[in-house]
């Protein structure tokens, strides 16, 4: 891996770690479901609740 690529990855990871993610409890217990990145079921629920 070249140093420029390493630096880009390092900066992205550093930025990712510094982001505050608000807590969100997925009703479907999906570990990859976050308030700003919902799982498919939560996205569907959100759309249904809008109507």
Protein Blocks (a to p, Z undefined) as FASTA:
>chain_A
ZZklmmmmmmmmmmmmmpccdddddfklpakbcfklccfklmmmmmmmmZZ
